[in-house]
Amino acid sequence: MVEVEGRVLMLQAVSGTVSTECLKADETEAAESKTSVRVRVMLRDVCPRRERTLLEKWRDELWPPSSIGTGGVVVAPVTLDRPLGRRKVVDEEGREIRVCPIMGSPFKTMQHCLK
């Protein structure tokens, strides 16, 4: 989802494996055309990895861990050259992304967007 106010897009980038505390938006891009804006956010895991013990490695080989993807979300702002207007926002693969106008609080914005 993308939130928009004037020339600013607030991109919500999602990682399926890294928690929100460990994510940082490393790079954001917006390629503008007359009909669309193609956006891209590169995320980086900033938390150091703990070295696993030999016992943990053996356990994982014998009983592979199953986990529910907790993932994380990072909000990254991008400023456009001109307001979005009627242009569509698409990801780097060309899939359209839902755009929601900012309505004050995040709760009001989500409530309005989900109607």
C-alpha positions in Angstrom: 0.0 0.0 0.0 1.1 3.6 -0.7 -0.2 6.6 1.2 -0.1 10.0 -0.7 -0.2 13.6 0.3 0.7 16.1 -2.4 4.0 15.2 -3.9 5.0 12.7 -1.1 4.4 9.0 -1.4 4.7 7.0 1.8 5.7 3.5 0.6 5.1 0.5 2.9 7.7 -2.1 2.1 7.3 -5.6 3.6 9.8 -8.2 4.4 8.5 -11.8 4.9 11.4 -12.9 7.1 13.0 -10.0 9.0 11.2 -8.2 11.9 10.4 -4.5 11.8 13.1 -3.7 14.4 15.8 -5.1 12.1 14.7 -3.5 8.8 16.0 -0.3 7.3 15.0 1.3 4.0 18.4 1.3 2.3 17.3 2.9 -1.0 14.1 4.3 -2.5 13.4 5.1 -6.1 10.5 6.6 -8.1 10.6 6.6 -11.9 7.9 9.0 -13.1 6.0 9.0 -16.5 2.8 10.7 -17.7 0.6 7.8 -16.7 2.4 6.0 -13.9 5.0 6.1 -11.1 7.2 3.0 -10.8 8.5 2.7 -7.2 11.2 0.5 -5.6 12.4 0.1 -2.0 15.5 -1.8 -1.1 15.5 -3.1 2.5 18.4 -4.1 4.6 18.6 -6.2 7.7 20.6 -4.2 10.2 20.6 -6.7 13.1 23.8 -8.8 13.7 23.3 -12.5 13.3 24.2 -14.7 16.3 26.4 -17.7 15.5 24.5 -20.9 16.1 26.0 -23.6 18.3 26.9 -27.1 16.9 23.9 -28.5 18.8 21.5 -26.0 17.2 22.9 -26.9 13.7 22.4 -30.6 14.3 18.9 -30.1 15.8 17.9 -28.0 12.7 19.2 -30.8 10.4 17.2 -33.5 12.2 14.1 -31.4 13.0 13.8 -28.5 10.5 12.3 -25.6 12.3 8.8 -24.5 11.3 7.8 -21.0 11.9 5.1 -18.6 11.1 6.5 -15.7 9.0 6.5 -12.7 11.3 8.1 -10.3 8.8 8.2 -6.6 9.2 7.0 -3.4 7.6 9.1 -0.2 6.9 7.5 3.1 5.7 9.8 4.9 3.3 8.9 8.4 2.0 9.6 9.3 -1.7 9.1 12.9 -3.0 7.8 13.2 -6.6 8.7 15.9 -9.1 5.0 16.8 -9.4 1.8 15.6 -7.5 0.6 12.1 -8.3 -2.8 13.2 -9.7 -4.4 10.4 -11.8 -1.2 8.5 -12.4 -1.0 4.9 -11.2 1.6 3.6 -8.8 3.3 0.3 -9.8 6.0 -1.8 -8.3 9.2 -2.7 -10.1 7.4 -5.7 -11.7 4.6 -3.5 -13.0 1.9 -4.6 -10.5 -0.4 -1.8 -9.5 -0.2 -0.7 -5.9 -3.2 0.6 -4.0 -3.0 4.3 -3.2 -4.7 5.9 -0.1 -4.9 9.6 0.6 -3.5 10.5 4.1 -6.5 11.4 6.3 -4.7 12.6 9.4 -4.0 9.6 11.7 -2.8 6.2 10.4 -6.0 4.7 11.8 -8.3 7.1 9.8 -6.2 6.6 6.7 -6.5 2.8 6.9 -10.2 3.0 7.7 -10.8 5.3 4.6 -8.6 3.2 2.3 -10.4 -0.1 3.2 -13.8 1.2 2.3 
